[in-house]
Amino acid sequence: MLDSKVKFFKALGDETRLTILSYLLEHSYCACDFSSLTKKDQTTVSKHLKVLVEAGILKYEKQGRNIIYSIKNKEIEDLLLSLGIRDIKPCCDKQQVSGVCPMCKTEVSGVYPMCKTENRANNAINETADNQVEKQI
């Protein structure tokens, strides 16, 4: 009994596994989807998924060549939701901002998360605008 609880909480002790769980709290995913979602290679993702299955958090089902992962049951899902795991997404950095993060749709003001993707897009736009101004001068 204690061993299963230790496995459960150890499984929650990794950022990549928490990210995987945050996506699975939305809906089921194929194992192949997690590489792009977590920015990790497929071997690493497979190891993380194995830990989550062995901890009794996830279940999987083979559909042809694909393996579809989901939260094991409603009880586990409710527990993960109560721990705030649904809100864990890798899209944000802490920065001085105001507005709505376009990736996670969180209202932000002050020093709060800002989407990394949006920052890269804004930086590229600003660099392009700066280059155009320099060319005109």
C-alpha positions in Angstrom: 0.0 0.0 0.0 2.7 2.5 1.0 4.8 1.4 -2.1 2.0 2.3 -4.5 1.6 5.8 -2.9 5.3 6.3 -3.1 5.2 5.4 -6.9 2.2 7.7 -7.3 3.9 10.8 -5.8 7.3 10.1 -7.4 5.5 10.0 -10.8 4.2 13.5 -10.1 7.7 14.7 -9.3 8.8 15.5 -12.8 7.9 18.5 -15.0 7.6 16.5 -18.2 5.2 14.0 -16.6 3.1 16.8 -15.1 3.0 18.4 -18.6 1.8 15.1 -20.1 -0.9 14.8 -17.4 -2.1 18.3 -18.0 -2.8 17.5 -21.6 -4.4 14.1 -20.7 -6.8 15.9 -18.3 -8.2 17.6 -21.5 -8.6 14.4 -23.5 -6.8 11.2 -24.6 -3.7 11.4 -26.7 -1.7 9.0 -28.9 1.8 8.4 -27.5 3.2 10.0 -30.7 1.6 13.4 -29.9 3.7 13.9 -26.7 7.0 14.5 -28.4 5.8 17.8 -30.0 3.8 18.8 -26.9 6.7 18.3 -24.5 9.6 19.1 -26.8 11.2 15.8 -25.8 12.3 12.9 -28.0 10.0 9.8 -28.4 12.3 7.6 -26.2 12.1 10.0 -23.3 8.4 10.4 -23.6 7.9 6.6 -23.7 9.9 6.3 -20.4 7.7 9.0 -18.8 4.5 7.3 -20.0 5.7 4.0 -18.6 6.4 5.6 -15.2 2.8 7.1 -15.2 1.3 3.7 -16.1 3.2 1.8 -13.5 2.2 4.4 -10.9 -1.5 3.6 -11.7 -2.2 7.1 -13.1 -2.6 6.3 -16.7 -4.1 3.5 -18.8 -3.5 2.8 -22.5 -5.2 1.1 -25.4 -3.7 0.0 -28.6 -5.6 1.2 -31.7 -3.8 -0.4 -34.7 -0.3 0.9 -34.6 -1.1 3.7 -32.2 -1.1 3.6 -28.4 -3.8 5.9 -26.9 -3.2 7.1 -23.3 -5.7 8.5 -20.9 -6.2 9.0 -17.2 -6.9 5.7 -15.5 -10.2 6.6 -13.9 -12.5 9.4 -12.7 -11.0 9.2 -9.1 -7.5 9.8 -10.3 -8.7 12.5 -12.7 -10.5 14.3 -9.8 -7.4 14.0 -7.6 -5.1 15.5 -10.4 -7.6 18.3 -10.9 -7.7 19.1 -7.2 -3.9 19.3 -7.3 -4.1 21.9 -10.1 -2.3 19.8 -12.7 -4.6 20.8 -15.5 -3.1 24.4 -15.3 0.5 23.2 -15.8 1.5 24.0 -19.4 5.0 24.7 -20.7 4.0 27.6 -22.8 4.7 30.4 -20.3 7.7 32.3 -18.9 7.4 34.8 -16.0 7.8 38.3 -17.5 6.4 41.8 -17.0 3.3 41.7 -19.1 -0.4 42.7 -19.3 -3.1 41.1 -21.4 -4.1 37.5 -22.3 -1.6 34.8 -23.0 -2.6 33.5 -26.5 -1.5 29.9 -25.7 -3.0 29.3 -22.3 -5.7 32.1 -22.4 -4.7 33.3 -18.9 -5.4 37.0 -18.1 -2.1 38.5 -17.0 -1.0 41.7 -15.5 2.3 42.5 -13.7 4.9 39.7 -13.4 3.0 36.7 -14.6 3.4 34.0 -17.3 3.7 35.1 -20.9 3.6 32.7 -23.7 7.1 31.9 -25.1 5.7 31.4 -28.5 4.1 34.8 -28.4 7.4 36.3 -27.2 9.3 34.7 -30.1 6.6 36.0 -32.6 6.7 39.5 -31.1 10.6 39.6 -31.2 10.6 38.5 -34.8 8.0 41.2 -35.7 10.0 43.8 -33.8 13.3 42.8 -35.4 11.6 42.9 -38.8 10.2 46.4 -38.1 13.6 47.6 -36.8 15.3 46.3 -39.9 12.8 48.1 -42.2 13.3 51.4 -40.3 17.1 51.0 -40.6 16.8 50.4 -44.4 14.7 53.6 -44.8 17.3 55.7 -42.9 
